[in-house]
Amino acid sequence: MTPVAAAVDIGGTKIATAAVAADGTVTGYRSAPTPAERGPEAVLTTAADLVRESLGDREAVGVGVGSAGVIDPASGLVRSATDALPGWGGTDLRGGLARALGLPVTVANDVHAHALGEYWLGAARGHATVLFVAVGTGVGGSLLLDGRIHHGARSAAGHVGHVPVAAAAGRRCPCGADGHVEAVASGPALLHEYRERGGSAPRLQEVVAASEHDPLARTVLTEGARALGSALAGLANTVDPDVVVIGGGVAEAGELWWEALREETALGLVPALRGLPVVPSGLGSDAALLGAAHMVWREHG
């Protein structure tokens, strides 16, 4: 039987696993709620159990993991994490899964894994230098250089949401600082702003739907997109990527949001970067799993 790579995506609410062939074919998809309230050991046990279900009787060459948190690829440890995964900081992610499964394990942050998936088989395929941004509950990012993750000196590279922008002046970011783009461009920030200005909607999807006839919804979405575009322009001017790929739930906000994002990004670019492609993610929910598998195939294939 042809060997596969086991892929794991650990988030604050869900753990997903799959078996991924060397050509990117995904089979054996499994998922379960993340038992975050029961602590790190329960999270690792659930992930290992799901991997076994995904693999069945197939041989795996290794396990690739994309996880929430700041992940140190050298030690395999979770350096830090948000309260969505209590106690996750300090967890021996690689060692714990390697002991449970008896397989070599490669680890990265989940947004980095998403970026690698897009590089391997998605919207960034064929591009050496990629700036990937995920816009959802927060704003995360990843920089790929020659197809390799740039982790940074402290494994913390990619915090796009914490780039200061003028539109966020005086706004409190979830990290505790003022003025970061996440405070105005994330999904919760957009919904909060709509409600603060008198709108009524239970979820961001309703704000997006209302934007077809509601000037307030259009304004809030446009302002959030422009704030993000300003941050993207500064980052692009710094790293000169081949392409900027945008994923996450907010990226599904429709053409109004995309038009404002692209326009503001273009306005802030230096002349040499004019025409820089800013494109949507192409792989959807499979991206992080495919990126995790790509790490395995790159090392053991």
NUGU-972321 format. One record per atom (N, C-alpha, C): x, z, y. Coordinates in steps of 0.1 Angstrom, whole numbers, padded with zeros to 4 digits, always signed. Example, Ala and Ser with C-alpha at 12.3 -4.5 7.8 and 13.67 -1.06 7.14 Angstrom:
<pts>
+0132+0078-0057/+0123+0078-0045/+0132+0078-0033/+0128+0071-0022/+0137+0071-0011/+0129+0079+0000/
</pts>
This chain:
<pts>
+0008+0000-0012/+0000+0000+0000/+0009+0000+0012/+0005-0008+0022/+0013-0009+0034/+0013+0004+0042/+0025+0009+0046/+0026+0021+0054/+0019+0020+0067/+0015+0031+0073/+0009+0032+0086/+0015+0043+0094/+0012+0043+0107/+0016+0054+0116/+0004+0063+0118/+0005+0076+0117/-0006+0085+0121/-0005+0087+0136/-0017+0086+0142/-0017+0088+0157/-0027+0099+0160/-0023+0107+0170/-0031+0119+0174/-0032+0119+0189/-0044+0121+0194/-0047+0123+0208/-0054+0136+0210/-0047+0146+0216/-0052+0159+0218/-0056+0161+0233/-0069+0163+0235/-0074+0166+0248/-0081+0179+0249/-0085+0183+0261/-0091+0196+0263/-0105+0198+0256/-0112+0187+0254/-0125+0187+0247/-0125+0181+0234/-0116+0171+0231/-0117+0164+0218/-0103+0161+0213/-0102+0161+0199/-0090+0157+0193/-0094+0144+0185/-0086+0134+0186/-0089+0121+0179/-0076+0118+0171/-0078+0112+0159/-0067+0107+0151/-0071+0094+0145/-0061+0086+0140/-0063+0073+0134/-0050+0070+0126/-0052+0060+0117/-0040+0054+0111/-0039+0040+0117/-0026+0037+0121/-0024+0025+0129/-0013+0017+0122/-0016+0004+0119/-0007-0005+0112/+0003-0010+0123/+0014-0016+0118/+0025-0021+0126/+0020-0031+0136/+0009-0038+0133/+0004-0048+0142/-0007-0043+0151/-0009-0030+0151/-0019-0023+0160/-0033-0022+0154/-0035-0026+0142/-0048-0024+0136/-0051-0009+0134/-0063-0005+0139/-0067+0009+0139/-0077+0011+0128/-0074+0020+0119/-0084+0024+0108/-0084+0039+0107/-0093+0044+0099/-0094+0058+0096/-0096+0067+0108/-0104+0062+0118/-0106+0070+0130/-0114+0083+0127/-0109+0094+0132/-0116+0107+0130/-0115+0115+0144/-0125+0123+0146/-0124+0131+0158/-0132+0144+0156/-0129+0154+0164/-0135+0167+0163/-0134+0174+0177/-0143+0183+0180/-0141+0191+0193/-0128+0199+0192/-0121+0200+0203/-0109+0208+0204/-0113+0223+0204/-0108+0230+0194/-0111+0245+0193/-0103+0253+0203/-0103+0249+0215/-0094+0255+0226/-0095+0270+0227/-0108+0275+0225/-0110+0289+0227/-0104+0297+0216/-0101+0291+0205/-0095+0298+0193/-0080+0298+0194/-0074+0291+0203/-0059+0292+0205/-0052+0280+0199/-0039+0280+0202/-0030+0268+0198/-0030+0266+0183/-0029+0276+0175/-0028+0274+0161/-0040+0267+0155/-0052+0271+0161/-0064+0264+0156/-0064+0249+0161/-0059+0246+0172/-0058+0233+0177/-0048+0225+0168/-0037+0230+0164/-0027+0223+0155/-0033+0222+0142/-0040+0232+0137/-0047+0231+0123/-0057+0220+0123/-0065+0219+0134/-0076+0209+0134/-0069+0195+0135/-0059+0193+0143/-0052+0181+0144/-0046+0176+0130/-0040+0186+0123/-0034+0183+0110/-0045+0179+0100/-0056+0186+0100/-0066+0183+0091/-0072+0169+0094/-0073+0165+0106/-0079+0152+0110/-0069+0141+0106/-0056+0144+0107/-0046+0134+0103/-0047+0131+0088/-0048+0142+0080/-0050+0140+0066/-0062+0131+0062/-0073+0134+0070/-0085+0126+0067/-0083+0111+0071/-0076+0109+0082/-0073+0095+0087/-0065+0088+0077/-0055+0095+0071/-0045+0088+0062/-0051+0086+0049/-0059+0095+0044/-0064+0094+0030/-0052+0093+0020/-0051+0083+0012/-0040+0082+0002/-0029+0072+0007/-0030+0069+0020/-0020+0059+0026/-0007+0067+0029/+0004+0060+0028/+0017+0065+0032/+0019+0064+0047/+0024+0074+0053/+0026+0074+0068/+0041+0075+0070/+0046+0066+0079/+0061+0067+0083/+0064+0078+0093/+0053+0083+0100/+0055+0094+0109/+0042+0096+0117/+0043+0106+0126/+0031+0110+0134/+0035+0109+0149/+0026+0102+0156/+0028+0101+0171/+0017+0109+0177/+0020+0117+0187/+0011+0126+0194/+0011+0124+0209/-0001+0121+0214/-0003+0122+0229/-0011+0134+0232/-0006+0143+0240/-0013+0156+0242/-0014+0159+0257/-0025+0166+0260/-0027+0171+0274/-0015+0181+0276/-0011+0183+0289/-0001+0192+0292/+0012+0185+0296/+0022+0193+0300/+0035+0188+0303/+0043+0189+0290/+0047+0178+0284/+0053+0178+0271/+0068+0175+0272/+0076+0183+0266/+0091+0180+0265/+0094+0172+0253/+0097+0159+0254/+0099+0151+0243/+0112+0155+0235/+0121+0161+0241/+0134+0165+0235/+0132+0177+0225/+0125+0187+0230/+0123+0199+0222/+0110+0199+0214/+0100+0190+0218/+0087+0190+0212/+0078+0201+0217/+0082+0208+0227/+0074+0220+0232/+0064+0215+0243/+0053+0222+0244/+0044+0221+0256/+0050+0230+0267/+0055+0224+0277/+0061+0232+0288/+0050+0240+0296/+0039+0233+0299/+0028+0240+0306/+0015+0232+0303/+0004+0238+0306/-0009+0232+0304/-0019+0239+0313/-0030+0232+0315/-0041+0238+0324/-0050+0247+0315/-0059+0254+0322/-0068+0263+0315/-0077+0256+0305/-0078+0243+0305/-0086+0236+0295/-0081+0239+0281/-0068+0242+0280/-0063+0246+0267/-0056+0259+0268/-0063+0270+0267/-0057+0283+0269/-0045+0286+0260/-0034+0290+0265/-0023+0294+0257/-0015+0282+0251/-0019+0270+0255/-0012+0258+0250/+0002+0257+0255/+0005+0262+0267/+0019+0262+0272/+0028+0270+0263/+0039+0265+0259/+0048+0272+0250/+0046+0268+0236/+0036+0261+0232/+0033+0257+0218/+0044+0247+0213/+0049+0250+0201/+0058+0240+0194/+0050+0229+0188/+0046+0220+0196/+0037+0209+0192/+0043+0201+0181/+0055+0196+0183/+0062+0188+0172/+0065+0196+0160/+0071+0208+0161/+0074+0216+0150/+0062+0220+0142/+0051+0224+0149/+0039+0228+0142/+0033+0218+0133/+0032+0206+0139/+0026+0195+0131/+0035+0190+0120/+0048+0190+0123/+0058+0185+0113/+0057+0194+0101/+0056+0208+0103/+0056+0217+0092/+0043+0215+0084/+0032+0213+0091/+0019+0212+0085/+0017+0199+0077/+0024+0188+0081/+0022+0175+0075/+0034+0170+0067/+0045+0176+0069/+0057+0171+0062/+0062+0158+0066/+0059+0154+0079/+0063+0141+0084/+0070+0142+0097/+0079+0133+0101/+0085+0133+0114/+0074+0131+0125/+0076+0139+0136/+0066+0138+0146/+0072+0135+0160/+0066+0126+0167/+0071+0122+0180/+0060+0126+0190/+0063+0132+0201/+0053+0138+0211/+0055+0132+0225/+0044+0132+0232/+0044+0128+0246/+0032+0133+0253/+0031+0133+0266/+0019+0136+0273/+0009+0125+0270/-0004+0128+0271/-0014+0119+0267/-0015+0107+0276/-0012+0109+0289/-0013+0098+0299/-0001+0088+0296/+0011+0094+0293/+0022+0086+0289/+0018+0077+0276/+0012+0084+0267/+0008+0076+0255/-0002+0065+0258/-0011+0068+0267/-0021+0057+0272/-0013+0046+0278/-0003+0049+0286/+0005+0038+0292/+0012+0030+0282/+0018+0036+0272/+0025+0029+0261/+0015+0020+0253/+0003+0025+0251/-0007+0017+0244/-0009+0004+0252/-0011+0005+0265/-0013-0006+0274/-0001-0016+0274/+0011-0010+0273/+0023-0018+0273/+0024-0025+0260/+0020-0019+0249/+0022-0025+0236/+0011-0036+0233/-0001-0033+0236/-0012-0043+0232/-0023-0045+0243/-0021-0039+0255/-0031-0040+0265/-0028-0047+0278/-0032-0042+0289/-0031-0049+0302/-0017-0050+0307/-0008-0042+0302/+0006-0042+0306/+0015-0050+0296/+0009-0056+0287/+0018-0063+0276/+0026-0073+0283/+0039-0074+0279/+0048-0084+0284/+0055-0080+0297/+0052-0068+0303/+0058-0063+0315/+0067-0052+0313/+0079-0053+0319/+0090-0043+0316/+0087-0030+0324/+0083-0031+0337/+0082-0020+0345/+0067-0018+0349/+0061-0007+0344/+0047-0005+0345/+0044+0008+0352/+0035+0008+0362/+0029+0020+0368/+0015+0021+0363/+0013+0031+0355/-0001+0034+0349/-0007+0046+0356/-0020+0045+0360/-0027+0056+0366/-0040+0058+0359/-0043+0071+0355/-0056+0074+0349/-0064+0082+0359/-0075+0077+0363/-0084+0084+0373/-0097+0089+0366/-0098+0102+0364/-0109+0107+0358/-0112+0121+0363/-0112+0131+0354/-0114+0145+0358/-0102+0149+0368/-0090+0144+0365/-0079+0145+0374/-0073+0131+0377/-0062+0131+0383/-0055+0118+0385/-0041+0120+0379/-0038+0113+0368/-0025+0113+0361/-0018+0100+0362/-0006+0099+0358/+0001+0087+0358/+0013+0086+0349/+0019+0075+0348/+0031+0073+0339/+0038+0061+0344/+0051+0062+0344/+0060+0051+0348/+0068+0047+0336/+0067+0034+0332/+0075+0029+0321/+0085+0020+0326/+0098+0022+0322/+0109+0014+0327/+0115+0007+0314/+0115-0006+0314/+0119-0014+0302/+0111-0009+0290/+0098-0006+0292/+0090-0001+0281/+0092+0013+0276/+0100+0021+0283/+0103+0034+0279/+0097+0044+0290/+0091+0055+0285/+0086+0065+0294/+0097+0071+0302/+0094+0072+0315/+0103+0080+0324/+0097+0094+0325/+0103+0103+0318/+0098+0117+0317/+0102+0125+0329/+0113+0122+0335/+0118+0130+0346/+0127+0142+0341/+0134+0148+0350/+0143+0159+0347/+0136+0171+0340/+0123+0173+0343/+0116+0185+0338/+0104+0181+0330/+0104+0169+0325/+0093+0163+0317/+0080+0162+0325/+0081+0163+0338/+0069+0164+0346/+0066+0151+0354/+0073+0140+0352/+0071+0128+0359/+0057+0122+0356/+0050+0116+0366/+0037+0110+0364/+0026+0117+0371/+0028+0128+0379/+0018+0135+0385/+0013+0128+0398/+0007+0116+0395/+0002+0108+0406/-0008+0115+0415/-0016+0123+0409/-0027+0130+0416/-0021+0140+0427/-0009+0143+0426/-0003+0153+0436/+0006+0146+0446/+0004+0133+0448/+0010+0126+0459/+0001+0130+0472/+0008+0134+0483/+0000+0137+0495/-0005+0124+0502/-0017+0125+0507/-0022+0113+0515/-0030+0119+0527/-0030+0111+0537/-0037+0116+0549/-0052+0119+0547/-0058+0111+0539/-0073+0113+0537/-0076+0127+0530/-0066+0133+0524/-0068+0146+0518/-0064+0158+0526/-0060+0155+0538/-0055+0166+0547/-0065+0178+0548/-0061+0190+0545/-0070+0201+0545/-0079+0203+0533/-0077+0194+0523/-0085+0195+0511/-0077+0202+0500/-0083+0212+0494/-0076+0220+0483/-0076+0212+0470/-0064+0210+0465/-0062+0203+0452/-0064+0214+0441/-0068+0210+0429/-0069+0219+0418/-0056+0226+0415/-0044+0220+0419/-0031+0227+0416/-0029+0238+0426/-0037+0239+0436/-0036+0250+0446/-0030+0246+0459/-0024+0234+0460/-0019+0229+0473/-0030+0221+0481/-0027+0219+0493/-0036+0211+0502/-0030+0197+0503/-0040+0187+0504/-0036+0174+0508/-0033+0164+0497/-0034+0168+0485/-0031+0158+0474/-0042+0149+0471/-0039+0137+0467/-0049+0126+0465/-0059+0130+0455/-0056+0138+0445/-0066+0142+0435/-0078+0149+0441/-0075+0156+0452/-0086+0163+0459/-0097+0155+0465/-0094+0141+0466/-0104+0133+0472/-0107+0121+0463/-0099+0118+0453/-0100+0106+0445/-0105+0108+0431/-0104+0120+0425/-0108+0122+0412/-0123+0122+0410/-0128+0121+0398/-0142+0121+0396/-0150+0133+0401/-0145+0145+0398/-0152+0157+0404/-0151+0157+0419/-0140+0153+0425/-0139+0153+0440/-0149+0143+0446/-0151+0131+0440/-0160+0122+0445/-0175+0127+0444/-0178+0133+0433/-0191+0139+0431/-0194+0150+0441/-0184+0159+0443/-0185+0170+0452/-0187+0165+0466/-0179+0155+0470/-0180+0150+0484/-0194+0144+0486/-0199+0137+0477/-0213+0131+0478/-0223+0142+0480/-0222+0153+0472/-0232+0164+0474/-0230+0171+0487/-0217+0173+0491/-0215+0180+0503/-0221+0173+0515/-0222+0160+0515/-0227+0152+0526/-0242+0150+0525/-0248+0156+0515/-0263+0156+0514/-0268+0148+0503/-0260+0141+0495/-0265+0134+0483/-0269+0143+0472/-0276+0137+0463/-0281+0145+0451/-0279+0137+0439/-0270+0141+0430/-0267+0134+0418/-0260+0144+0408/-0264+0144+0395/-0259+0153+0385/-0245+0149+0380/-0242+0136+0381/-0229+0130+0376/-0225+0119+0384/-0212+0116+0383/-0206+0105+0391/-0213+0091+0388/-0217+0090+0375/-0224+0077+0371/-0236+0074+0380/-0243+0085+0384/-0255+0083+0393/-0250+0079+0407/-0239+0084+0411/-0234+0080+0424/-0230+0066+0424/-0224+0061+0414/-0220+0047+0412/-0233+0038+0412/-0243+0043+0405/-0255+0035+0404/-0262+0034+0418/-0262+0046+0425/-0268+0046+0438/-0261+0038+0448/-0248+0035+0446/-0240+0027+0456/-0246+0014+0459/-0255+0009+0450/-0261-0004+0452/-0271-0004+0464/-0276+0008+0467/-0286+0009+0478/-0284+0020+0487/-0275+0029+0484/-0273+0042+0492/-0260+0041+0500/-0260+0040+0513/-0248+0039+0521/-0239+0050+0519/-0244+0063+0517/-0235+0074+0515/-0227+0073+0502/-0234+0068+0492/-0226+0066+0479/-0215+0056+0481/-0218+0045+0488/-0209+0035+0490/-0197+0040+0498/-0200+0048+0508/-0189+0054+0517/-0180+0063+0509/-0186+0072+0501/-0178+0082+0493/-0169+0074+0483/-0174+0065+0476/-0166+0058+0466/-0155+0050+0473/-0159+0043+0484/-0149+0035+0491/-0137+0044+0497/-0141+0055+0503/-0131+0064+0508/-0121+0070+0497/-0127+0073+0486/-0119+0078+0475/-0109+0067+0470/-0115+0055+0469/-0106+0044+0464/-0095+0041+0474/-0098+0042+0486/-0088+0039+0496/-0077+0049+0497/-0081+0062+0495/-0071+0073+0494/-0062+0070+0482/-0067+0067+0471/-0059+0064+0459/-0050+0052+0462/-0056+0041+0468/-0048+0029+0471/-0036+0032+0480/-0038+0042+0490/-0027+0046+0498/-0015+0052+0490/-0019+0061+0481/-0009+0067+0472/-0002+0057+0463/-0010+0047+0458/-0004+0037+0449/+0006+0028+0457/+0002+0025+0469/+0012+0016+0477/+0025+0023+0479/+0025+0036+0482/+0037+0043+0484/+0045+0044+0471/+0039+0046+0460/+0046+0047+0447/+0051+0033+0443/+0043+0023+0445/+0048+0009+0442/+0060+0005+0450/+0059+0009+0463/+0071+0005+0472/+0083+0012+0467/+0082+0024+0460/+0093+0031+0456/+0099+0026+0443/+0090+0022+0433/+0095+0018+0420/+0094+0003+0417/+0087-0005+0426/+0087-0019+0424/+0082-0023+0410/+0070-0020+0405/+0066-0023+0392/+0062-0038+0391/+0062-0042+0378/+0056-0056+0375/+0041-0056+0377/+0035-0045+0374/+0020-0044+0374/+0016-0029+0375/+0005-0027+0381/-0002-0014+0382/-0014-0015+0374/-0016-0006+0364/-0027-0006+0355/-0035+0007+0357/-0048+0006+0359/-0057+0017+0362/-0066+0020+0351/-0067+0032+0346/-0076+0035+0335/-0084+0048+0339/-0091+0053+0330/-0099+0065+0332/-0114+0062+0337/-0122+0072+0336/-0136+0070+0339/-0140+0065+0353/-0132+0069+0363/-0135+0065+0376/-0132+0050+0378/-0123+0045+0370/-0120+0030+0371/-0132+0022+0366/-0142+0028+0361/-0154+0021+0357/-0165+0021+0368/-0161+0025+0380/-0170+0027+0391/-0175+0014+0397/-0170+0003+0393/-0175-0010+0397/-0167-0017+0408/-0172-0029+0412/-0164-0038+0420/-0162-0032+0434/-0172-0025+0440/-0170-0018+0453/-0157-0010+0453/-0156-0001+0443/-0144+0008+0442/-0132+0000+0440/-0132-0010+0432/-0120-0018+0429/-0116-0026+0441/-0125-0032+0448/-0122-0039+0461/-0115-0031+0471/-0120-0018+0473/-0114-0009+0483/-0100-0005+0478/-0099-0002+0465/-0086+0002+0460/-0075-0009+0462/-0079-0021+0458/-0069-0032+0459/-0066-0035+0474/-0076-0035+0482/-0074-0038+0496/-0064-0028+0503/-0067-0015+0500/-0058-0004+0506/-0044-0004+0500/-0043-0007+0487/-0030-0008+0481/-0022-0020+0488/-0028-0031+0489/-0022-0043+0495/-0017-0040+0509/-0026-0033+0517/-0022-0030+0531/-0010-0021+0532/-0007-0013+0522/+0005-0004+0523/+0017-0009+0517/+0017-0021+0510/+0029-0026+0504/+0038-0033+0513/+0051-0031+0510/+0061-0039+0518/+0060-0054+0514/+0065-0063+0523/+0063-0077+0521/+0068-0082+0507/+0079-0076+0502/+0084-0081+0489/+0075-0079+0478/+0065-0069+0479/+0056-0066+0468/+0042-0073+0470/+0040-0081+0480/+0027-0087+0482/+0023-0095+0469/+0011-0094+0465/+0006-0100+0453/+0008-0092+0441/+0012-0079+0442/+0014-0071+0431/+0000-0069+0423/+0000-0072+0410/-0013-0071+0403/-0017-0056+0401/-0029-0053+0404/-0035-0040+0402/-0047-0043+0393/-0046-0039+0380/-0056-0044+0370/-0061-0032+0362/-0073-0034+0356/-0079-0023+0348/-0073-0022+0334/-0073-0010+0329/-0069-0008+0315/-0076-0017+0306/-0069-0022+0295/-0075-0031+0286/-0079-0026+0273/-0076-0013+0270/-0078-0008+0256/-0088+0003+0255/-0093+0008+0266/-0103+0018+0265/-0099+0030+0258/-0107+0036+0250/-0105+0049+0244/-0094+0049+0233/-0090+0037+0228/-0080+0035+0218/-0066+0036+0224/-0064+0035+0237/-0051+0033+0243/-0041+0044+0239/-0046+0057+0240/-0036+0068+0238/-0032+0068+0223/-0042+0065+0214/-0038+0065+0200/-0028+0054+0197/-0031+0042+0203/-0022+0031+0201/-0008+0034+0207/-0007+0040+0218/+0005+0044+0224/+0013+0054+0215/+0005+0064+0210/+0012+0074+0201/+0017+0067+0189/+0010+0057+0183/+0015+0050+0171/+0027+0042+0175/+0027+0036+0187/+0038+0028+0191/+0051+0036+0191/+0050+0048+0195/+0062+0057+0195/+0068+0058+0181/+0059+0059+0171/+0063+0060+0157/+0069+0048+0152/+0063+0036+0155/+0068+0023+0150/+0081+0020+0157/+0083+0024+0169/+0095+0021+0176/+0107+0029+0170/+0104+0041+0165/+0115+0050+0159/+0117+0048+0145/+0106+0045+0137/+0107+0045+0123/+0102+0031+0116/+0098+0022+0124/+0093+0009+0119/+0104+0000+0114/
</pts>
